Amino acid sequence: MLRLALDGSGYTREDIRAKGGWVRIPVPMLEYKKWQKGGLRQDIQPGFETPTGKFEIWSTTLEEYGYEPLPKYIEPKEGPLGSPALVEEFPLVFNSGARTRNDFRSQHHGIEGLVKKHPEPTVEINTEDAAVRGIVSGDLVNVITPRASVPFRALVTDDIMQGTIECSMGGGTPVGPEAWREWNVNELTDLDNFDEISGFPVYKALLCEVSKVASGKRVLQDTGLGRVNKPNNPSIRVVPRPKKQIYLDNNATTPVAEAVRGAMLPYLEADYGNPSSIHTVGREARAAVEKARRQVASLINVSPRRIIFTGSGSEADNLALVGAAYARRDKGNHIIITTIEHPAVLNTAKFLERAGFRVTYLEVDGFGFLEPEKLRETITTDTILVSIMLANNEIGTILPVRELCEIAHEKDILFHTDAVQAVGKIKVDVEELGVDLLSISGHKFGAPKGVGALYIRKDVEIEPIIHGGQQEGGFRAGTENVPSIVGLGKAAELAAQTWQDAGRIEAMRDRLEEGIKELVPFARLNGHPISRLPNTLNMTLPELRGESIVIAMDRHGIALSSGSACKSGSPEPTHVLLAMGRTEEQAHCSIRFSLAHDTTEKDIDATIAALKQVLEEKDTVRLIPCK
């Protein structure tokens, strides 16, 4: 042990003996004014390790992330003071892990010698609290919080403050006695109750109640007692679809997720404040907006201060293109986009052309893909902006935005990407893409319609297109739509989980494609076979008009879309397929399926079966030939 203690010290046992049994390790002298000598910064420059280099009471880091920049005490949201309405039902303060009596590592519950003294998780409760509830040591009790009820073996003691309890940590392990496997203290905690700065879950100051289940030390079996009662978790459920309807038009819009609706409701009712007001109701609204800003920023890996809320993805595109073009007009007047952009970009570019700007429309190949070198060949000395979408809404093709952005930045040209159709379906990381501007629309991934966001990289100048107050940092005037912004934030939080389900969705998409090809042998895929959104399938069905298929499938409870704009009152086929070299007839004969994270294999089977029936009923549904 002495040898291990001396390891790395520079001394041996012989050295210690020679020096009479003890040695002193030199330590640096106490230094004063390290901040003047560069002793507090990694770059060895004078000052402090803060963004400003100064000692900050007003924290610019907290301000950057939308938090109150001055330190303040925040009352826990669940506790005797924070939620007095709960105290009557849950009068005790819950705690876990502060007074560990069992072995720390849950894996050790499978080791007989280590678990012998504690074969079951226990709850320590004050003697007086136990007496009121008729509990003695050894009783089987349930610890109940607003989230769940979990059994423990009671340990009555004066060595804990009245009004509080301490539950054993480490339950829910896959090894060890049944009680340690089944009695999981984590079911009682609230993962949404976290420290605002660090994000660490706050397991303290939660409210609970303890009720007696049975006397004695015997573990009850087959009675339903002593089992965890897990509540339903609404965080990832979506609004139930109508019975027998299968919705496969998620690129058009998505249902508002149930958790999103729940997050919005308070701001449609009691929490109606104006975020610009300084009274309590206004400050609560402001806090809700800033929380949503952090949630959206986290989804795309940017600083919250760089997120500007808008009324839609289209507005975000307009602000990006018009705002950037006018802000950089003294540097040039050339803008580059592609021929398959969303109308929010295409028509904005046409507006800028009328305003005197010159726009180049890059052509894509037959897969809707753009080779980066085409952009390099098109850039001129007066090019000021490039806007190329991340993923196409009609065909799902994912464009090489990172490589395109690098080419633009070689010439100090701003790069905007319309990521409306990509966010929530694939990983979108702004730092990896390198873009300067990025547009988002909430209703594409579980938020309500009428809310979007624009990411603006730091130091990028944008001319506002809506003038008025100083909301959204002066970039977008008008009182913030608090309920919808809150919904967008919650949807962004959920999307961080759902996009990871892409592999399963892609497998179902490919299965649907194969099923259609069996029914229509000459069916043709529209879009890139590999670089494509995992949820999107666009196909041309020769001699079968797309909108006729849509109407017929709708009668079978299947919702999809066609390659024609007839749904919006125009007989023209979609410009995307024409830009890819498809004929008008082929475009009219196209249909698009867009899946979601709640699409099932049964939905795919039912869709294939419905299409089979529609094709067999051609004379009945009167499919109009493509002309």
Residue, then its C-alpha position, 0 to 999 in steps of 0.5 A: m500500500l505504501r508503494l502505491a501511495l508513493d507511485g508518481s510522487g518521485y519518492t521511494r520507501e528508501d527515500i522516506r527511511a533516509k529522511g527519518g520517515w517523512v518527506r515534503i512534496p514541493v507545492p506552488m507558492l500562493e500567487y496573487k493577481k493570477w488574472q493579470k498574469g494569464g493564470l486563469r485562462q487556457d490561452i495564458q492571456p490576462g483576464f478570466e475564462t469567460p466570453t468577455g475575458k472579464f469577471e462576470i456577475w452578469s453572465t454573458t454565457l447564461e444570457e447567450y442561452g436565454y437564461e436570466p444573466l444575474p444569479k437568482y434563487i428558483e424555488p423547486k417546482e415540486g415542493p412544499l412551497g413550489s406546489p402547495a396544492l399537492v401538499e395535502e395529497f403528498p405531504l412528505v418530501f421524497n429523497s433518494g441516494a443521500r443516505t445509502r445503506n446498501d452497496f452502491r452499484s446495482q450490479h452487485h445485487g446479484i452477488e449473494g454476499l453483498v445483498k445479504k444484509h439488504p435483500e430488499p429496497t428500504v424506505e427510511i421514515n421518521t418515527e412520528d410520521a410512521a406512527v401516524r400511518g400505522i407503520v413499523s419497521g419491516d412493513l411492506v409499504n408503497v411510496i407514492t408520488p404524482r408519477a407512480s407508486v413503488p413498494f419498499r420495506a419500511l425502516v422506522t427511525d428517529d435518524i431522519m427529519q420528520g416530514t421527509i423520507e429516504c428511499s434506497m437507490g439502485g432498484g430496477t437492476p436486471v440482476g439480484p433478488e426479485a425485489w431489487r429488480e422490480w422495485n425501481v425508485n426511478e419510477l417515482t422521480d420526475l425527469d422533467n424536473f431538472d436544474e435549468i442551468s446544468g440540465f441535471p434531473v433534480y431528485k430532491a424536493l419532490l413530494c410523496e406519501v407513504s401508505k402501508v400495504a402489509s405487516g411483517k417481512r414476508v414479500l407478498q406475491d400474486t396479489g398485485l401488491g408490491r408491484v410498480n404501478k407505472p403511469n402512462n407517459p404521454s410525452i411521445r403519443v400523438v393525437p389519435r387518428p380517426k378510426k380506420q384512417i391511415y395517414l401517409d401524407n406527413n410531408a404535407t403536415t403532421p398531427v399535433a403531438e399530444a405532448v405538444r398540445g399539452a404544453m400549449l394549453p396553459y398559454l391558451e388559457a391562464d398563462y396569456g401574458n405578453p412576453s414584452s411585459i415586465h409583470t409576472v404574467g409577462r415574465e412567465a410568457r417570456a420564460a416560456v418563449e426562451k425555453a422553446r428557443r433552447q429546445v429548438a436550438s438543441l435540436i439543430n445544435v446551435s446557440p439559442r440566441r441564434i434562433i428567430f421565431t417566425g410565423s411559418g417556414s415560408e416566412a423564415d425563407n423570405l426573411a433569409l433571402v430578402g433580408a440577406a440580399y438587401a443587407r449585402r446589396d452593396k457587395g453584389n446582386h447575384i443569387i443562386i438557387t436550384t430549380i427544385e426549391h420550395p415555392a417559398v424560395l422560388n417565388t421569393a427569388k422571383f420577387l428579388e429579380r423584379a427588385g433588380f437582383r440577378v438569380t441563377y437557377l441550377e438544374v438537378d439531375g434525374f434523381g433531383f440531385l445536384e453535383p457540387e461542382k455545378l455551384r462552383e462553376t456558377i459563382t461569380t464575383d458579385t454572388i452574395l447568396v446561395s439558397i439550396m434546400l437540404a431535402n426536397n419535399e416532393i421526392g425526398t432527395i437529400l442534397p449535399v449541403r455541407e459540400l455546397c456550403e464549403i464551396a460558397h464559403e470559399k468565396d465568402i458567400l452566405f449560404h441558406t438552406d431550407a431544412v423544413q422537410a428535413v428537420g425531425k426526419i433526419k439528423v440536422d446539425v448546423e455545425e456539421l453543415g456549416v450553413d449561415l441561415l437555416s429555415i424550420s417549420g413546426h407543423k412538419f414535425g408535430a407542432p401546430k401550423g403557423v409557427g417556424a424559425l430561422y437560424i442566423r449565424k452570429d455576425v450575419e447581417i439580415e435586413p428585417i422584412i417585418h418592421g415594428g417593435q424589437q421582438e426577436g432581437g429586432f429581426r421580426a417585429g410583432t408580439e410573439n405567438v407564445p402558445s405556438i412557440v411553446g408547441l414548436g419547442k416541445a415538438a423539437e424536444l420530441a423530434a430529437q428522439t423520433w428522427q433516430d427511428a429512421g431505420r425502421i421507417e426506411a424499411m417500411r418505406d422500401r417495403l411499400e415500394e416493393g408492394i407497389k411494384e408488384l401491383v404496377p410492374f412499370a412503376r418508377l421511383n422518383g428521387h434518389p435511390i440512396s440519398r433520400l429522406p427515410n419516410t418519403l416515397n414518390m412513384t410514377l404509376p404509368e397511365l394512372r392519374g395521381e389525383s384519381i388514385v388519391i381520391a380513390m385511396d381516401r375512400h379506403g381510409i388512406a391519405l396520400s398526395s399526388g404529383s399534380a397541383c390540382k389539389s390547390g386549384s391548378p392543373e399544372p404538374t409539380h415543378v420538381l418532377l419537370a425539373m428532373g426531366r419527367t414529362e407532364e404526363q409522368a408528373h401527373c401520374s405520380i403519387r407521394f407517400s410520406l410516413a411518420h414515426d407512428t406508421t406501422e407495418k400493418d399500415i403498410d400492409a393495409t395500404i398495399a391491399a387498398l391500392k390493389q383493390v383500387l386498381e381492381e375497381k378501375d372502372t368503378v372509380r374511373l381513373i382518369p388517364c394521364k394527359 
